[in-house]
Amino acid sequence: MTLSNLYAVMPIVITGCGALLVLLCGPLLRARANSTIAVAASAAAGLWAAFCAPSSAPALPGLAFTPLAQLLIPIFCLAAALTLLFSHGYNARRAISGEEYPATILFALFAMCVLPCATNLLILFLALESIAFAFYILVAIDLGRAESAEAGLKYLLMGAVAAAITAFGISLIFAGSGTLALSAATAASGNRAIISAGWGLVILGIAFKLSLVPAHLWTPDVYQGAPAPVAAFLSTSSKVAAAAFLLMLLSFAPPMPEMHVPLYVLSLLSMVIGNLAALLQKNIKRMLAYSSIAHMGYLALALLTGTKEGYAAVLLYGAIYTAMNLAAFGAIASLSSDEERSEIADYSGLGFSAPFRGAVLALSMLALAGIPPTAGFIGKFFIFYAAIRGGELTLAIIGIVSAAASAYFYLKVVVHLYMHRPQAASAKPVTAAESIALCCASLSIVVIGIFPAPLMRMVDLVLR
Amino acid sequence: MTFDFPILTLLIFLPLAGSLLLLAFRRSDAAARRTALCVSLAELILGSWVCLAAPFGSLPGAPAGFFLFEDAAWIGRFGIRYTVGMDGISLVLTLLTAFITVIAVLVSWSGIKERVPLYFALILAMETGIQGVFLGLDLFLFYLFWEVMLIPMFFLIGIWGHGRRIYSAVKFFLYTFIGSLLMLVAIISLYLMHGAQTGSYTFSLAELIHTTVPFGAGLWLYAAFLFAFAIKFPLFPLHTWLPDAHTDAPTAGSVILASLLLKTGAYALIRFGYPLFPEAAHAFTPVLYVTAVFGISYGAWIAFAQEDMKRLVAYSSVSHMGFVALGIAAWSPVALSGALIQMVNHGVTTGALFAIVGMLDERTHSREIASYGGIWGKVPVLSFFFLFFCMASAGLPGLNNFVGEFLVLAGTFRVSPMAAGGAFLGIVLTLVYTVRLVQEILFGKESGPLVLSDLSLREGGVLALLALAALYLGVHPGPVLELLKAPIALLTRTG
């Protein structure tokens, strides 16, 4: 193994070592030190990945630092770092202590760093399941709340079934093509009937991870039960990882024709049912859960076009969605004191009594609704552009109409923040870590919204 | 002389800069008011300077008719450019925007007592959005500003409004948002169509005009554009957000809504709708005639039945904007210049009427027509202005609305006598509700003892400015028509 090989896998090494370090030395250190180490490790891994030259030659057996990895690892690292910054104050208020929390986040990040580097089906599947494994723990980590344990159990049971289905699908693809290489999943190699059956199962498994209707039922309960920072991490990075899994399995080639109908149905149902169900929610985390179902429906819409533009839209939207949801859940985490602010009505008047966090929450809502000049608009524009260009005009119009309806429930939060008389308990002062993280997230929303060109260039590099 | 710095960018973003500056004023309300006034005056001065000093010739590199033009790369991947340009139409509307914003700042001087810096920051942010719509020549950029306008107005209605303010704010937002999203689909489709034909993917209006759109597809695309514009306009039957939004908005909000936001719909139809899809627009002309004529009479009729003064003025807007739609539908030089000047006129008179209603509301906390009566003897100056603007709104010769309505009717009569006849009936109905308003409020019997004070210096100044504008446009509309002449000739030449 040469030095350059080591350089290429450094993000994986840094996050892995960071996790072990936190786990081993954690009991001796204070909570603050643990969080600092974890944030430093994720920042270092992200920066390393951002400035390391990608190459498709394998650095280790089964791992290569591809352009996709160079795009996604910094995004995952940013999400992990922000999650850790949000968690520190949140956990202190909620008496969630112990070094296992930052360590598990780093383990999840470790698996996320492996995923885009994978060059064969086994590593890819292992990375995906390791991410899920870390989240089974994280979702249930708030021992003081019954909902947290309930959510953890629900997520574990359904996740295990989905993992089994995905594994079966991948084994069928292996059986059909006789190779573990990523190109195995394209129709060109070998037995088409078996491969497409495998694809069907993989899509079902990934539909669970992306929470596409009808495999979405776990989402609202898990988001509601999980601690808010965990929900932030879960709703962003794990979804982007699942989308990346699909893209890698496709090797960026168009999906087989027989996959069109299932993807079409998944996308249609997710956009319509996600947005309609979100209209009825009173709990903000459940609302965001249904909204994420709808957003994943948009993602599936871009994916099913099978064009380069569609895949670029998927990656760009993944990055933008990460920023938007981190800002939303981060503001929720920061505004919650020892009781979580669960109902939307609990946010009444906070726009004025906690101006900074209120503004971030309002901004993230406007971004999720896709209103310019936020990044959310650029993301939606790209998705619908790719869909229309890819010939999915009907689905694009259905999606746009459902997106228009979605503005109602995002605005509801803004209305409560600014237009209702305050009746909610005022929030605890914002901590420095939370301010940094919220600034980071909201700045990316605004900057990407106004100058999206650099991010688009990065996405195009991946697909070249 | 030519401007050797990006003056259009300055025109668009100066208010935004002022708005961000205002957000820094946490505590001092008085300073926030003064800063807002200074920024809006600076914008007005800048606009007037452009009007006086602009080189009214064609500019190399700019589309025909545009004497100021700026172009810079923005999002290269999609061929999106930051393209802004000014021709006579844009200039007139830019000036109107700057003028009305000054008025809006002045009318909310004492009425707004809560969260003052944020309030003025939103008004200035609004101005940026509107100027951007009037100057943007790249469809993506235009769409961006078109949507950005919504946010400040949503907050203005929702935070400082009265009555069912939240309901009205959300209704206003959703109505316009749905319309504009469908327009976005149409914009993307047109972009792809043009790209497939010529190989150059661009959102530039000047290039998209040359797209060959198949007739059937053109109908759909134009329908999507028309739907978005008709909501803003508002054309019957898409007007139902307007009475609620106008009634529940704070005074300055109603003034900006009526005087400026409604104009963006008409402007966009003239600038984008007709030139991009001439054939489809022609096919839709009968629909536009019918809704315009019906809207004129319907708005006037419903206005007559209102008990709330603000609602009455709001419905009168529907009626007046019907004339604008009629002028656009006729698409002849005379009718179109009538429509454009009617846009300005409506901005001035209706803005003034909303300001007066706001002043009465500040004094008595009532907008019910029934609770007033016989105020002529008590507050003569206010009553004089009230009468003046009511007469202007009813189309009294010598005042501004007469000019617009006359030109529209004269222009339309040539093309479609039926429509002109129908619209004429609407004018009669306009007289009915105006006379009722004047009679019951100014001269009728006093329904209860009212304590009223006459206009303050600031209020008098605001109304005098508006009255001067109305009088000027009424007796000497020549210079404004002169500004509009060249761009209208260009628009109607091919159309």
Interface residues (C-beta under 8 A of the other chain):
Chain A: F352 L366 I371 P372 P373 F377 F381 F384 Y385 I388 R389 L393 A396 I397 I400 V401 A403 A404 A407 Y408 L411 V415 Y418 M419 H420 P452 A453 M456 R457 D460
Chain B: W74 I75 G76 R77 F78 R115 Y143 L144 E147 V148 L150 I151 F154 F155 G158 I159 R165 I166 A169 V170 F173 L174 F177 I178 L181 L182 L184 V185 I188 S189 Y191 L192
